[in-house]
Amino acid sequence: MALYRKYRPASFAEVVGQEHVTEPLSVALSSGRINHAYLFSGPRGCGKTSSARILARSLNCVQGPTATPCGECDSCVALAPGGTGTLDVTELDAASHGGVDDTRDLRERAFFAPASSRYRVLIIDEAHMVTNAGFNALLKIVEEPPEHLIFIFATTEPDKVLPTIRSRTH
């Protein structure tokens, strides 16, 4: 079994070999420069989804947004590796749910304010698998999201992400 399937880092400091990603994110979190959409890309197993989960945890920590989540608040515990998750952080596996109906459902839920966190974070894993119709269903909300909403697209093939979506991400 691959190591990335057994071990998931819980903080940016634990992510190995991705300092070019974790350091700018940590600086942005520490300085309060939060963007509404991020695109994480790279080869399989490099930590895209793990980094997305850590970012969600960092954004919703009671001490946050912070580069170093406390690990003790309800949000940190729920979003930790092996945690139960929260209603405010939704992960969509686009490899099996990338159609227009799935993204429309995601879009409808995105307008609701977070239940118990600061932000509602939508992580779209394997984003290159979202259909063009699915991306078009998300386009308006990615262009003009509510203040509480943050998108994180994770993909191995960023060139397959709709260019208008890609241009709205950091």
N, C-alpha and C positions, 0 to 999 in steps of 0.2 A: 504494500500500500504506500502511496506517495506521502511524503512528510506533510505537505500542505493540507492533506485531508485529515491528518491526525492532530496537527497543532495549528491553532488560530491565535494570532497575537491579540492582546487585549488593549494595547496602546500603541501609539506611533513609535515610541521608543523600542518596542519589541519587534517591529517590522524590520527584517534584515534585508540589506541590499537595495533599498528603495529610498535612500536619503534624498534623492532629487525630487521625490514626491512628498515624503513626510515632513521635511524641513519647511518648504513653502506653506504647506497646510498648517503646520504648527504655528508659524509666524502669523499667518492670516487669522487663525483662531485667537491668538494672543492679542492681536491688535484690533479685533472686532471687524475685520474685513471679510464678511461672509457673503459669498455669491449665491445666487438662486439656482444655479445648475452647474454640475461638474461632469467631466468626461474622463473616466479612468480607462486607459487602454494599455495593453501589453500582452505578452505571451501567456499561455496557460500556466497557472501556478505562481504568478509573480506577486499576488496579493491584492488584486483589484477589489474583489468583493470584501475581503478582510478589511482593507483600508476604508471602503465605503461604510462598513459597519462601525469601525472605529470613529470615523467622522460623524456618523449619526449619534454615537455615544457621546462624543466630545461636544456636540451642539446641544444636546439635551441634558447634560449633567447639571445638577443644581448649582454648581460652582461655575458653570460655563456661560457662554461658549468658552472652552478651555482646551489647550493642547494636551493637558494631562487630566483626564477624568478621575474623579475621586474614587470610583470603584465601590462606593458604599451607599449612595443614594438609590432610590427605587429604580430610576431610569438606568443608571450604570449597571446595577445588578441584573435587570431584565435584559439589557443589551449586551451583556458580557458573553464570551464564548460559552455555550452551554446554557445560556439564560433562556427565559421563557419568551422573550420578545415583548413588544408593546404594540398597542393599536396605532401609535403615532409613527411607527417606522414600518413601512410596507416594502417587502421585497418581492419583485415580480421576476420570475424566470421566463424571459422572453423566448427561450428555446422551445418551451411548450405552451406559453401563453402570450404570444406576440401579435395576435390578431387584433382587428379593429374593435371587436366586442370587449376584449380584455382591457385594452387601453382606454376605451370609453368608460368602462367601469372604474378604472383607476382614476381617470379624470374627474368623474363625478364625486368620488370619495375625497379627492384632493381639496375641494373647496371647503370642506368641514374643518373647523378649527381643531387643533390638537386636543385630545382628551385630557392628558395630564402632563404634557411636555411643552417645551418652548416652541419646538418646530415639528411639523409633520414632514418626515423624510421619505421620499419614494426612491428606492434603489431598483433600477432596472438592470438586471444581470443578463448577459448575452444580448446586449442592446442591438447588435447588428442583426439579430433575428426578428426584430419588430418589422412588420410589413410596412410598406409605404402608406397604406391606408391607416395603419395603427399610428405611425408617426404623425400623419396629418391630423389624426384625432387629438394628439397631444400638443400640436404646434401652438395653438393659441394660449394654452395655459403655461407652456414653457416660455413663450414670449412675454406674457404679462401675468406672472404668478401672484397669488396672494402673499402678503408679507410673511406668513407662517410656513410657507412651502419651499422645500429644497429638493431638487432632483439630483440623483447621482446615476449616471449611465456608466456601466462597466462593460467593456467589450474587448475582444481580441482583434476585431476588424473595424477600426474607427471610420475607415473610408466607406463602409456600408451604412453608416448612420446618416440619415437624411441631412444634407448640407445645411439646411435652414435650422435644424435642431443643433447640429454641431457648432454652428456659428454663435449660438446663444449660450454655449457652455464655457466654463473656465478650465 
